[in-house]
């Protein structure tokens, strides 16, 4: 196998602690196990893209896959190989490869990948997955997940804003004005409760994983809110149709996952009412974890428009 160059984008995944966080996400992990149980047939071929610890490959083998090819571009693949062997699945074929260098002897019946970052696009894995799909998935083959949908809502919890605006109040009698609004120009991972957002959910679009050709230029949704309220930003999340009859979500009304939600704060509070149709737009970042993930988003109610560029913090 061709030796791959060092890859800072995937550096964090060399740390077992990063994988532990994902494995401790019982909602995510058991949902993938169930999706594979519903999709794998005896003797079928499965490709697991971005295998990490190899857990999805192990699930596929347990459910009767005849051949499993597990792709991992980091050196963590050596651990995955040992984990599979120690778990009774030494036949899984692990490839220290990326989407360009991976090769195998036949196309697969199922392509599974846990490619989603925070609000889907943070880790920039979609385009590599599409290349693997187009080359190595049989026509009519199964993608897991099959569809993903982006959602958003307006945040009503003033505390979310006040926490980020802390430096603007000149704490301790010190003027932090040169940096005070920086946290409000970043987007943050949050674990919100349903009572911290307005009831209206904006549906920003669905990605059909069998046909999508690349990261969408913009995600956009329109809706009228159910009541007048003061709002402090946008919370965004996603849901997954892992199989046609099995869906999970990552929003405030769903069981908590390691994806949480992404909070895009307003620089100032905004009043909204049912009188106006509101449009929310979010442009996904084009870079991965080695660079700042830059999001472009906007809010408009027909009379006022707020447009902002935000970077994701490490929170």
Backbone bond lengths (Angstrom), bond angles and torsions (degrees), N, CA, C in turn:
res aa  C-N    CA-C-N  psi(-1)  N-CA   C-N-CA  omega(-1)  CA-C   N-CA-C  phi
1 X - - - 1.459 - - 1.526 109.69 -
2 X 1.333 116.44 135.89 1.454 121.63 178.40 1.525 110.28 -60.76
3 X 1.324 116.08 135.34 1.456 120.46 178.38 1.512 109.88 -74.44
4 X 1.349 116.93 129.90 1.457 121.38 -178.25 1.520 110.38 -89.30
5 X 1.322 118.22 146.81 1.460 120.80 177.32 1.517 110.86 -69.97
6 X 1.339 117.68 160.38 1.470 120.07 175.37 1.522 110.33 -55.75
7 X 1.306 115.56 142.36 1.462 120.53 -175.19 1.522 110.07 -129.02
8 X 1.354 119.01 97.39 1.463 120.59 -178.17 1.513 113.28 -64.76
9 X 1.337 118.29 -25.36 1.461 121.22 179.56 1.524 111.49 -59.55
10 X 1.320 116.60 -37.25 1.450 120.34 -177.79 1.528 113.30 -100.62
11 X 1.336 116.67 11.43 1.446 120.05 -174.97 1.507 114.03 -55.92
12 X 1.332 118.10 -40.00 1.457 120.39 -176.19 1.519 111.80 -63.57
13 X 1.324 117.25 -25.23 1.453 120.14 -177.80 1.527 113.14 -80.91
14 X 1.322 116.58 2.76 1.458 119.73 169.66 1.524 111.27 -81.64
15 X 1.304 116.17 -12.21 1.468 122.41 -177.65 1.528 109.18 -93.55
16 X 1.326 118.47 119.91 1.472 119.77 178.52 1.525 113.40 -56.23
17 X 1.325 117.93 -25.47 1.467 119.85 -179.98 1.524 111.41 -63.34
18 X 1.333 116.99 -34.87 1.471 119.75 177.87 1.522 110.41 -64.69
19 X 1.313 117.33 -39.53 1.461 121.08 178.64 1.531 111.00 -71.31
20 X 1.318 116.29 -33.50 1.470 119.73 178.52 1.525 110.59 -60.56
21 X 1.329 116.39 -41.12 1.465 120.03 179.72 1.521 110.16 -58.88
22 X 1.316 117.22 -44.07 1.460 120.58 -179.62 1.524 111.87 -69.60
23 X 1.320 116.67 -39.64 1.460 120.01 179.77 1.526 111.84 -68.58
24 X 1.330 116.77 -29.73 1.462 120.39 176.87 1.527 112.15 -73.78
25 X 1.326 116.85 -12.71 1.462 121.39 175.20 1.530 107.30 -78.67
26 X 1.309 114.85 89.55 1.463 120.80 -175.02 1.521 110.95 -65.37
27 X 1.321 117.49 -36.74 1.471 120.88 179.50 1.520 109.71 -58.52
28 X 1.301 116.43 -51.28 1.464 122.08 -178.91 1.517 111.99 -63.12
29 X 1.340 116.39 -48.55 1.464 120.68 -171.41 1.526 111.74 -70.22
30 X 1.321 117.73 -45.01 1.462 119.94 -179.85 1.524 111.54 -70.54
31 X 1.346 117.35 -28.92 1.463 119.78 176.81 1.527 110.79 -65.71
32 X 1.324 117.35 -42.64 1.459 119.94 176.92 1.532 111.53 -64.69
33 X 1.324 116.18 -38.47 1.468 119.48 177.52 1.526 110.08 -60.32
34 X 1.333 116.18 -44.76 1.464 120.26 -179.89 1.527 111.13 -66.23
35 X 1.333 117.18 -40.07 1.465 119.83 179.06 1.524 110.99 -62.58
36 X 1.315 116.68 -40.58 1.467 119.49 177.62 1.526 111.33 -67.91
37 X 1.306 117.05 -37.82 1.474 120.11 176.77 1.523 110.38 -58.67
38 X 1.322 116.69 -39.26 1.464 121.05 -178.11 1.526 112.71 -77.71
39 X 1.327 117.66 -19.62 1.460 121.05 -171.19 1.516 114.65 -107.55
40 X 1.326 117.47 -30.40 1.457 120.93 -175.53 1.527 109.85 -81.11
41 X 1.317 115.61 131.33 1.463 121.18 174.42 1.523 108.88 -113.27
42 X 1.308 115.90 157.86 1.461 121.06 -175.79 1.524 111.18 -55.14
43 X 1.319 116.22 125.12 1.453 121.05 175.93 1.510 115.85 84.84
44 X 1.334 118.88 -3.04 1.461 119.58 -176.72 1.525 110.87 -73.40
45 X 1.325 115.16 164.64 1.461 121.95 -179.99 1.526 109.00 -102.76
46 X 1.336 115.26 135.47 1.461 121.64 -177.55 1.520 109.35 -127.59
47 X 1.337 116.34 137.72 1.458 122.63 169.70 1.524 107.98 -113.33
48 X 1.321 115.38 131.09 1.464 122.99 177.29 1.521 106.83 -113.07
49 X 1.344 116.12 109.26 1.467 120.97 -175.33 1.523 110.21 -96.03
50 X 1.342 116.35 123.36 1.458 121.22 -176.25 1.510 109.96 77.18
51 X 1.315 117.16 54.18 1.465 122.22 -165.52 1.525 114.11 -69.47
52 X 1.345 118.49 -25.87 1.462 119.12 -179.50 1.516 112.25 62.14
53 X 1.319 116.46 -117.00 1.468 121.16 178.82 1.520 112.91 -76.40
54 X 1.331 116.72 -8.73 1.461 120.26 -178.52 1.516 114.07 87.87
55 X 1.330 117.55 8.54 1.460 119.19 -172.24 1.525 112.70 -64.45
56 X 1.337 117.98 -37.80 1.466 118.60 -179.91 1.522 110.75 -69.26
57 X 1.315 116.69 -34.36 1.468 120.21 175.81 1.527 110.72 -65.19
58 X 1.319 116.25 -40.52 1.469 120.17 177.87 1.524 110.07 -63.38
59 X 1.336 117.30 -43.50 1.466 120.17 176.43 1.524 110.66 -57.86
60 X 1.346 116.73 -46.45 1.471 120.45 -178.55 1.523 110.71 -60.71
61 X 1.323 117.12 -43.24 1.469 120.63 179.19 1.526 110.97 -64.47
62 X 1.326 117.22 -40.34 1.467 120.70 178.41 1.523 111.64 -62.46
63 X 1.335 116.44 -31.08 1.469 119.71 -177.48 1.526 112.23 -89.01
64 X 1.328 117.55 8.80 1.455 119.77 169.82 1.507 117.02 105.41
65 X 1.329 118.89 8.86 1.466 119.73 178.65 1.519 110.10 -59.37
66 X 1.329 116.19 139.03 1.453 119.95 179.71 1.517 112.62 -78.40
67 X 1.323 116.90 -32.45 1.458 121.64 178.10 1.523 108.93 -147.06
68 X 1.317 117.18 132.94 1.458 122.28 177.67 1.514 108.28 -124.55
69 X 1.344 115.44 123.75 1.458 122.16 173.41 1.521 108.22 -107.52
70 X 1.335 116.78 118.75 1.455 122.73 -177.05 1.523 109.22 -108.75
71 X 1.330 116.37 121.83 1.468 122.18 -175.97 1.525 109.40 -104.71
72 X 1.318 116.62 127.81 1.466 121.33 175.92 1.525 108.23 -143.78
73 X 1.326 116.87 124.51 1.456 119.06 -175.21 1.518 112.93 -87.58
74 X 1.317 119.22 -10.84 1.456 120.77 179.07 1.519 110.79 -97.18
75 X 1.337 114.77 166.87 1.462 120.15 178.72 1.514 112.57 -68.51
76 X 1.335 117.84 -5.49 1.464 120.32 176.96 1.525 111.22 -63.42
77 X 1.314 116.93 -13.54 1.467 120.77 -179.67 1.520 111.47 -57.68
78 X 1.334 117.62 -28.89 1.466 119.07 -179.65 1.530 110.85 -66.39
79 X 1.336 116.31 -33.42 1.463 119.71 176.06 1.528 110.42 -71.56
80 X 1.335 116.45 -41.70 1.462 120.49 -179.57 1.522 110.99 -59.06
81 X 1.303 115.70 -40.76 1.471 119.97 179.92 1.532 110.47 -62.40
82 X 1.326 116.81 -42.47 1.469 120.82 179.38 1.529 111.06 -68.39
83 X 1.334 116.39 -38.61 1.466 120.53 -179.98 1.528 110.21 -62.71
84 X 1.330 116.58 -44.34 1.465 120.33 -179.90 1.524 111.18 -63.76
85 X 1.319 116.58 -44.08 1.467 119.88 -179.36 1.525 111.04 -63.95
86 X 1.330 116.50 -42.63 1.462 120.39 -179.73 1.524 111.86 -69.33
87 X 1.334 116.83 -18.99 1.471 121.68 -179.54 1.517 112.26 -98.42
88 X 1.321 116.86 12.29 1.450 120.39 175.17 1.507 115.65 86.16
89 X 1.350 117.43 16.42 1.466 120.01 -179.08 1.534 110.32 -128.99
90 X 1.328 117.36 58.13 1.474 119.42 -177.17 1.527 113.29 -70.56
91 X 1.336 117.39 -13.01 1.463 120.23 -176.80 1.524 113.12 -77.81
92 X 1.337 118.45 -12.91 1.469 120.47 177.81 1.524 109.03 -60.44
93 X 1.336 115.94 133.08 1.459 120.52 -178.95 1.536 109.07 -95.48
94 X 1.306 115.80 111.30 1.460 121.06 179.77 1.525 109.81 -94.71
95 X 1.335 115.52 136.74 1.458 122.12 -177.25 1.523 108.97 -122.38
96 X 1.331 117.17 118.81 1.456 121.02 171.30 1.524 106.39 -80.78
97 X 1.325 115.59 88.58 1.460 120.99 -169.48 1.518 109.62 -155.24
98 X 1.319 114.84 168.23 1.463 119.88 171.63 1.528 108.67 -118.21
99 X 1.324 115.78 -171.77 1.462 120.14 -175.73 1.522 112.41 -64.11
100 X 1.325 117.52 -23.13 1.454 120.48 -178.88 1.525 112.46 -90.00
101 X 1.332 117.53 -36.95 1.466 120.26 -174.06 1.520 113.85 -91.60
102 X 1.342 117.40 -15.13 1.463 119.79 -178.44 1.527 110.94 -63.87
103 X 1.323 115.14 138.68 1.457 120.91 173.66 1.522 108.81 -147.58
104 X 1.310 116.16 150.59 1.464 121.49 176.84 1.520 108.23 -148.23
105 X 1.312 117.27 -176.07 1.460 120.13 -171.28 1.521 114.59 -94.75
106 X 1.322 118.28 -8.59 1.468 120.65 -179.83 1.511 109.96 -163.81
107 X 1.318 116.51 158.81 1.454 120.77 178.09 1.537 110.53 -73.37
108 X 1.332 115.06 158.89 1.459 121.49 -174.74 1.522 111.59 -99.58
109 X 1.325 114.97 157.39 1.462 121.74 173.98 1.525 111.38 -85.70
110 X 1.340 116.20 -27.82 1.466 121.90 -176.93 1.522 108.12 -135.83
111 X 1.335 116.13 134.63 1.459 122.24 172.76 1.528 107.59 -120.29
112 X 1.316 116.60 115.48 1.456 121.80 -178.69 1.521 108.93 -114.80
113 X 1.316 116.40 141.17 1.459 120.52 177.70 1.514 109.41 -157.51
114 X 1.312 115.19 137.34 1.468 120.66 170.62 1.521 105.45 -101.34
115 X 1.345 114.25 77.24 1.458 121.91 -170.74 1.523 112.99 -93.54
116 X 1.312 118.06 -10.49 1.451 121.10 -170.67 1.523 111.99 -77.11
117 X 1.330 115.86 131.61 1.455 121.41 169.45 1.519 109.25 -97.16
118 X 1.322 116.87 -166.38 1.452 120.85 177.47 1.530 108.83 -60.90
119 X 1.335 116.43 131.39 1.462 123.15 -171.39 1.534 110.18 45.13
120 X 1.293 115.82 47.80 1.465 126.75 173.25 1.525 114.63 72.41
121 X 1.334 118.24 -52.68 1.460 120.12 -158.50 1.522 115.38 -102.11
122 X 1.326 118.31 1.17 1.464 119.43 -172.67 1.521 113.05 -60.44
123 X 1.325 118.93 -35.41 1.462 120.32 -173.76 1.527 114.40 -92.90
124 X 1.339 117.60 -0.52 1.470 122.19 173.68 1.522 113.09 54.67
125 X 1.344 116.58 42.92 1.467 120.68 179.67 1.523 113.45 -99.45
126 X 1.315 117.42 -4.68 1.462 118.76 -172.84 1.528 112.06 -66.20
127 X 1.325 117.74 -48.93 1.465 119.36 -178.12 1.532 112.32 -60.95
128 X 1.339 120.30 -45.50 1.466 119.18 175.28 1.526 113.39 -58.66
129 X 1.335 116.87 -38.77 1.464 119.81 178.16 1.520 110.98 -63.31
130 X 1.308 117.26 -41.05 1.461 121.01 179.62 1.531 110.79 -61.12
131 X 1.321 116.92 -40.13 1.465 119.99 178.63 1.521 111.40 -64.07
132 X 1.334 116.55 -40.45 1.471 119.38 176.31 1.524 110.11 -64.64
133 X 1.326 117.03 -43.71 1.469 120.87 178.60 1.524 111.61 -57.13
134 X 1.334 116.41 -49.10 1.462 120.06 -174.43 1.530 112.29 -65.78
135 X 1.324 116.11 -28.76 1.466 118.36 -177.44 1.518 113.29 -94.51
136 X 1.339 117.33 -35.22 1.450 118.94 -166.10 1.524 115.74 -120.03
137 X 1.328 119.37 -0.08 1.468 120.81 175.07 1.518 109.32 -100.59
138 X 1.329 116.47 131.71 1.457 120.92 178.47 1.532 110.84 -59.31
139 X 1.324 118.23 149.95 1.465 119.98 172.64 1.525 110.04 -55.44
140 X 1.322 116.14 129.14 1.454 120.03 -177.80 1.509 113.93 80.48
141 X 1.339 117.49 5.33 1.454 120.83 179.56 1.526 112.24 -68.07
142 X 1.312 115.71 168.04 1.466 122.42 -174.21 1.522 110.59 -95.01
143 X 1.337 115.06 130.32 1.459 121.61 171.93 1.529 108.65 -102.57
144 X 1.338 117.36 134.07 1.461 122.53 173.65 1.524 107.63 -124.36
145 X 1.373 118.21 114.91 1.462 126.16 -0.88 1.526 112.08 -72.96
146 X 1.336 115.11 159.25 1.454 120.48 179.23 1.516 112.67 -83.65
147 X 1.322 116.62 -36.52 1.468 122.04 178.86 1.521 109.08 -145.20
148 X 1.332 115.58 148.69 1.459 120.69 172.29 1.525 108.20 -131.93
149 X 1.325 116.13 142.18 1.454 121.49 -176.92 1.523 109.81 -125.98
150 X 1.327 116.43 135.03 1.464 122.50 179.65 1.527 109.80 -93.94
151 X 1.323 116.01 138.11 1.460 122.56 -179.23 1.521 110.08 -131.57
152 X 1.336 116.35 159.59 1.462 121.03 176.09 1.517 109.34 -153.14
153 X 1.321 115.74 159.75 1.459 122.80 175.19 1.517 108.11 -150.35
154 X 1.320 116.12 163.46 1.456 121.74 179.50 1.524 109.74 -91.88
155 X 1.323 116.58 135.18 1.459 122.69 -175.58 1.523 109.82 -88.37
156 X 1.327 116.49 127.89 1.463 121.86 -178.55 1.524 113.16 -105.55
157 X 1.305 117.94 -6.62 1.459 121.62 -175.66 1.529 110.32 -79.91
158 X 1.328 116.88 110.72 1.456 121.55 -178.11 1.522 111.94 -62.56
159 X 1.335 116.63 -30.37 1.458 119.98 -178.60 1.522 111.63 -61.66
160 X 1.337 117.38 -34.30 1.464 120.21 177.60 1.526 110.77 -58.89
161 X 1.346 115.19 -39.59 1.465 120.31 179.29 1.521 111.30 -74.84
162 X 1.321 117.37 -45.91 1.460 120.76 -176.00 1.526 112.35 -62.08
163 X 1.314 115.96 -34.88 1.465 119.08 177.83 1.524 110.65 -61.61
164 X 1.338 117.02 -43.22 1.458 120.72 -179.47 1.522 112.08 -74.86
165 X 1.340 117.46 -26.79 1.465 121.94 -178.03 1.528 113.01 -90.42
166 X 1.321 117.85 9.62 1.463 122.90 -173.95 1.525 113.27 -50.27
167 X 1.323 117.22 -44.96 1.467 120.07 -176.50 1.516 113.21 -69.83
168 X 1.332 116.51 -17.53 1.469 120.09 -179.46 1.525 111.95 -73.13
169 X 1.324 117.30 -17.40 1.465 120.51 -177.36 1.535 112.00 -89.57
170 X 1.334 117.08 10.00 1.466 122.69 -179.27 1.530 112.01 51.97
171 X 1.335 116.49 59.69 1.468 119.30 -179.77 1.532 111.57 -60.83
172 X 1.302 116.11 145.61 1.466 123.72 179.95 1.524 112.19 61.95
173 X 1.360 116.42 17.99 1.445 120.32 179.91 1.515 114.09 72.39
174 X 1.330 117.05 22.76 1.462 121.99 -177.49 1.525 109.40 -111.47
175 X 1.331 115.93 136.89 1.462 122.22 -177.71 1.530 109.61 -88.38
176 X 1.335 116.03 105.60 1.459 122.03 178.81 1.535 111.91 -100.44
177 X 1.325 117.45 21.66 1.464 120.35 -168.69 1.527 113.88 -57.32
178 X 1.342 118.03 -26.99 1.464 118.96 -178.23 1.527 112.27 -68.89
179 X 1.334 117.85 -19.00 1.468 121.02 180.00 1.525 112.46 -129.29
180 X 1.339 117.20 -0.88 1.464 120.84 -167.23 1.517 113.72 -60.47
181 X 1.344 117.85 -35.77 1.464 119.02 -176.14 1.529 113.13 -91.67
182 X 1.328 117.72 1.59 1.470 120.19 -177.86 1.531 112.66 -57.12
183 X 1.348 119.77 -46.61 1.468 118.19 179.34 1.527 113.67 -59.67
184 X 1.345 116.25 -26.48 1.466 119.61 178.61 1.527 112.05 -80.97
185 X 1.321 116.89 -7.45 1.459 121.35 176.16 1.522 111.20 -102.57
186 X 1.315 115.81 8.72 1.460 121.84 176.90 1.519 109.23 -114.46
187 X 1.321 116.65 158.99 1.452 119.40 170.83 1.520 108.76 -104.93
188 X 1.327 116.49 151.05 1.451 121.29 -167.20 1.524 110.51 -133.34
189 X 1.326 116.38 145.29 1.453 120.33 172.51 1.513 109.16 -77.25
190 X 1.327 116.40 131.91 1.457 121.83 -178.04 1.526 109.22 -138.62
191 X 1.319 115.27 155.91 1.468 122.09 173.73 1.518 106.45 -118.83
192 X 1.317 116.44 91.30 1.457 122.13 -173.53 1.518 111.88 -89.84
193 X 1.342 114.45 153.01 1.456 121.96 172.29 1.531 108.44 -97.96
194 X 1.332 118.12 158.18 1.468 120.03 -178.16 1.526 113.71 -56.45
195 X 1.338 118.33 -31.19 1.460 119.46 -177.63 1.528 112.75 -79.01
196 X 1.325 118.17 2.13 1.466 121.74 177.56 1.529 112.48 -97.50
197 X 1.327 117.70 -0.96 1.454 122.20 179.60 1.525 109.49 -130.41
198 X 1.336 115.90 159.60 1.460 120.04 170.59 1.519 109.78 -69.28
199 X 1.326 115.44 153.88 1.459 120.59 -175.94 1.523 112.94 -66.21
200 X 1.327 117.56 -28.66 1.462 121.57 -176.66 1.521 110.54 -69.84
201 X 1.334 116.79 125.72 1.460 122.28 176.90 1.527 108.54 -106.43
202 X 1.314 116.15 128.69 1.455 122.50 177.25 1.531 108.49 -92.08
203 X 1.312 116.66 125.47 1.460 121.19 177.20 1.537 107.57 -94.63
204 X 1.323 116.02 116.99 1.461 121.74 -170.30 1.520 113.94 -97.52
205 X 1.311 117.51 0.83 1.461 119.42 177.66 1.513 112.76 130.52
206 X 1.335 115.67 153.99 1.461 123.02 179.83 1.520 109.87 -119.20
207 X 1.328 115.74 135.74 1.457 122.32 176.69 1.523 108.17 -102.66
208 X 1.319 116.65 118.12 1.463 122.34 173.72 1.523 107.02 -85.99
209 X 1.330 116.74 110.52 1.460 120.63 -171.62 1.529 112.88 -69.99
210 X 1.313 117.54 -13.68 1.461 120.20 177.95 1.522 112.29 -79.89
211 X 1.336 116.70 -21.58 1.461 119.48 -172.33 1.518 114.30 -127.91
212 X 1.326 119.30 -16.65 1.457 120.21 -174.60 1.523 110.48 -59.75
213 X 1.345 115.70 139.67 1.463 120.63 -175.04 1.524 112.80 -102.19
214 X 1.332 118.42 -11.34 1.454 120.42 -178.65 1.515 111.11 173.75
215 X 1.320 116.49 176.06 1.457 121.70 178.90 1.525 109.81 -62.43
216 X 1.326 118.82 129.27 1.467 120.21 179.95 1.534 111.30 -60.65
217 X 1.306 115.96 145.75 1.460 120.17 176.97 1.521 110.99 -65.29
218 X 1.322 116.36 -38.20 1.463 120.09 -178.61 1.520 109.29 -151.94
219 X 1.327 115.90 145.09 1.461 123.49 171.92 1.513 106.74 -108.38
220 X 1.324 117.09 128.66 1.463 119.01 -173.03 1.517 111.22 -144.07
221 X 1.334 115.42 141.58 1.451 121.12 176.90 1.524 110.98 -145.00
222 X 1.338 115.80 151.32 1.462 122.03 179.27 1.520 109.39 -127.44
223 X 1.327 115.78 141.92 1.471 120.42 178.52 1.516 109.11 -167.25
224 X 1.336 115.13 164.29 1.462 122.21 171.75 1.519 108.19 -106.98
225 X 1.312 116.16 135.60 1.465 119.55 178.97 1.519 108.94 -76.27
226 X 1.328 115.65 159.92 1.468 120.41 -174.87 1.516 113.53 -85.98
227 X 1.338 117.38 -15.22 1.463 119.52 -177.50 1.523 109.85 -154.94
228 X 1.319 115.39 160.74 1.458 121.15 174.92 1.526 109.42 -71.61
229 X 1.332 116.71 137.50 1.457 119.96 -177.17 1.520 110.47 -160.29
230 X 1.318 115.03 159.88 1.454 122.60 169.57 1.522 107.40 -96.35
231 X 1.338 116.25 127.76 1.469 119.86 -176.59 1.530 109.80 -122.90
232 X 1.335 115.06 153.33 1.458 120.79 -170.41 1.530 112.98 -122.89
233 X 1.306 117.14 4.44 1.453 119.62 178.65 1.513 111.46 158.51
234 X 1.319 115.86 -171.28 1.456 123.64 -176.57 1.524 108.85 -117.71
235 X 1.311 116.85 131.49 1.465 122.34 170.35 1.519 108.11 -103.23
236 X 1.323 117.09 131.51 1.466 121.76 -177.78 1.523 110.31 -125.82
237 X 1.335 115.42 144.13 1.463 121.48 179.46 1.518 108.77 -155.99
238 X 1.330 117.07 -173.14 1.458 119.59 -178.95 1.524 110.19 -144.10
239 X 1.316 114.39 162.98 1.464 121.67 170.69 1.516 108.15 -125.78
240 X 1.343 115.58 157.90 1.463 120.97 -177.41 1.519 110.31 -126.61
241 X 1.310 116.20 131.21 1.456 122.12 166.32 1.524 105.50 -93.33
242 X 1.325 115.41 93.69 1.458 119.49 -177.17 1.518 111.38 -68.67
243 X 1.322 116.65 -40.11 1.458 124.15 169.67 1.521 106.01 -135.99
244 X 1.334 118.69 167.53 1.465 118.94 -175.99 1.518 114.94 -57.03
245 X 1.326 118.42 -22.10 1.462 120.39 -177.77 1.530 112.67 -119.99
246 X 1.341 116.14 22.56 1.458 119.05 -175.99 1.531 109.37 -146.91
247 X 1.340 116.04 111.37 1.464 122.61 -174.90 1.519 110.47 -128.74
248 X 1.336 117.14 142.58 1.456 121.52 171.23 1.527 108.63 -130.31
249 X 1.335 115.99 157.05 1.451 121.31 179.97 1.507 111.82 -123.96
250 X 1.339 115.95 167.04 1.463 121.69 -178.40 1.525 111.53 -128.09
251 X 1.342 117.16 23.46 1.453 120.72 -175.74 1.515 113.73 -95.18
252 X 1.339 116.90 -177.11 1.462 121.65 -178.77 1.525 113.98 -61.18
253 X 1.325 117.61 -24.43 1.460 120.93 179.75 1.528 113.12 -92.65
254 X 1.327 116.51 2.13 1.467 121.51 -177.93 1.529 110.42 -107.46
255 X 1.331 117.61 161.02 1.467 119.32 172.34 1.528 110.18 -56.62
256 X 1.324 116.67 142.80 1.463 121.15 -174.83 1.526 111.29 -65.11
257 X 1.339 115.86 139.33 1.460 122.79 174.76 1.521 109.03 -126.37
258 X 1.323 116.50 172.01 1.468 120.00 178.94 1.523 112.07 -71.25
259 X 1.337 117.74 -10.57 1.459 120.43 176.93 1.526 112.03 -78.33
260 X 1.331 117.71 -26.13 1.465 122.62 -177.52 1.533 110.55 51.78
261 X 1.337 116.83 -147.23 1.457 122.33 171.83 1.525 107.77 -128.01
262 X 1.331 116.71 163.06 1.459 122.02 175.17 1.523 107.91 -107.09
263 X 1.333 116.42 129.30 1.470 123.11 -179.30 1.521 109.16 -104.64
264 X 1.338 116.00 119.08 1.459 123.33 174.78 1.531 107.31 -102.83
265 X 1.339 119.26 100.41 1.467 120.31 -174.00 1.524 113.07 -78.75
266 X 1.336 115.28 149.85 1.457 121.43 169.49 1.524 108.77 -82.28
267 X 1.341 117.18 150.65 1.459 120.01 173.88 1.526 110.75 -69.39
268 X 1.328 116.32 -29.78 1.458 122.05 177.02 1.525 108.69 -139.94
269 X 1.314 116.02 152.15 1.469 120.52 178.93 1.520 110.60 -62.61
270 X 1.335 116.28 151.01 1.459 123.14 -179.38 1.524 108.87 -127.59
271 X 1.319 116.08 137.90 1.458 121.42 175.21 1.526 109.10 -91.01
272 X 1.327 116.82 131.09 1.467 121.11 177.30 1.522 109.16 -124.48
273 X 1.332 115.61 155.57 1.465 120.92 179.07 1.510 109.61 -148.41
274 X 1.345 117.29 162.97 1.472 120.53 179.06 1.526 113.80 -66.90
275 X 1.328 117.81 -8.70 1.460 120.75 -176.71 1.524 112.84 -69.80
276 X 1.309 117.59 -23.71 1.466 120.79 -173.49 1.517 111.44 -120.03
277 X 1.331 115.84 141.88 1.462 120.39 171.89 1.522 108.82 -79.59
278 X 1.306 116.25 130.23 1.463 121.90 -177.09 1.526 109.57 -103.60
279 X 1.317 116.32 138.48 1.456 122.27 176.24 1.524 108.78 -115.81
280 X 1.310 116.22 126.19 1.456 122.12 173.82 1.519 108.45 -112.86
281 X 1.328 116.22 132.75 1.473 121.58 178.87 1.519 109.08 -131.59
282 X 1.331 116.76 136.61 1.460 122.25 177.31 1.523 108.26 -134.26
283 X 1.328 115.61 124.88 1.467 121.04 175.42 1.521 108.77 -98.98
284 X 1.320 118.57 118.60 1.469 121.13 -176.44 1.520 112.24 -65.75
285 X 1.335 116.30 155.58 1.473 120.11 175.68 1.509 110.70 -72.53
286 X 1.320 115.29 161.11 1.466 121.43 -179.70 1.523 112.10 -112.48
287 X 1.338 116.58 -0.26 1.453 120.13 -178.13 1.517 109.66 -113.98
288 X 1.338 115.86 163.21 1.453 121.30 179.25 1.521 111.94 -100.52
289 X 1.317 116.38 -159.35 1.450 121.52 -173.03 1.520 114.10 -70.25
290 X 1.319 118.56 -14.92 1.456 119.08 179.97 1.515 111.60 -76.13
291 X 1.320 117.42 -15.58 1.453 122.10 178.00 1.525 108.06 -130.22
292 X 1.329 115.87 164.72 1.453 118.68 177.89 1.525 109.82 -64.02
293 X 1.326 115.85 131.38 1.457 120.32 176.71 1.525 108.00 -81.75
294 X 1.320 116.81 111.54 1.462 122.17 -175.42 1.520 109.71 -99.14
295 X 1.322 115.29 123.04 1.459 122.59 178.39 1.528 108.87 -109.19
296 X 1.322 116.62 141.12 1.464 121.78 172.95 1.527 106.87 -115.38
297 X 1.321 117.04 125.35 1.458 118.74 -177.07 1.519 110.39 -140.80
298 X 1.328 115.25 159.38 1.454 119.40 -179.88 1.525 111.41 -148.00
299 X 1.327 114.99 154.01 1.465 125.45 175.57 1.512 106.97 -126.22
300 X 1.331 117.45 135.76 1.463 120.76 175.79 1.522 109.74 -147.53
301 X 1.328 116.25 135.95 1.466 120.45 175.01 1.523 111.77 -119.16
302 X 1.317 116.81 17.75 1.453 121.46 178.85 1.511 113.80 93.07
303 X 1.318 117.40 -25.86 1.460 120.75 178.21 1.525 112.06 -112.22
304 X 1.308 116.76 -25.14 1.462 120.95 177.81 1.524 109.30 -139.50
305 X 1.323 114.51 143.62 1.457 121.26 178.54 1.519 109.24 -129.60
306 X 1.322 115.48 132.61 1.460 121.89 176.21 1.518 107.68 -118.74
307 X 1.336 116.50 123.32 1.460 121.54 177.96 1.521 108.36 -122.32
308 X 1.329 116.68 133.91 1.464 120.82 -174.09 1.520 109.90 -144.50
309 X 1.327 114.51 148.73 1.452 122.39 169.83 1.516 107.51 -109.44
310 X 1.332 117.34 126.86 1.457 122.18 -176.79 1.518 109.89 -126.02
311 X 1.341 115.71 151.04 1.461 120.81 171.69 1.521 107.33 -113.89
312 X 1.321 115.45 151.63 1.459 120.76 -179.84 1.524 109.79 -82.41
313 X 1.322 116.39 131.94 1.453 120.38 176.34 1.519 108.90 -87.32
314 X 1.317 117.47 174.27 1.444 122.12 179.21 1.494 113.56 -88.73
315 X 1.354 118.68 11.84 1.446 121.13 -176.50 1.514 111.27 -68.61
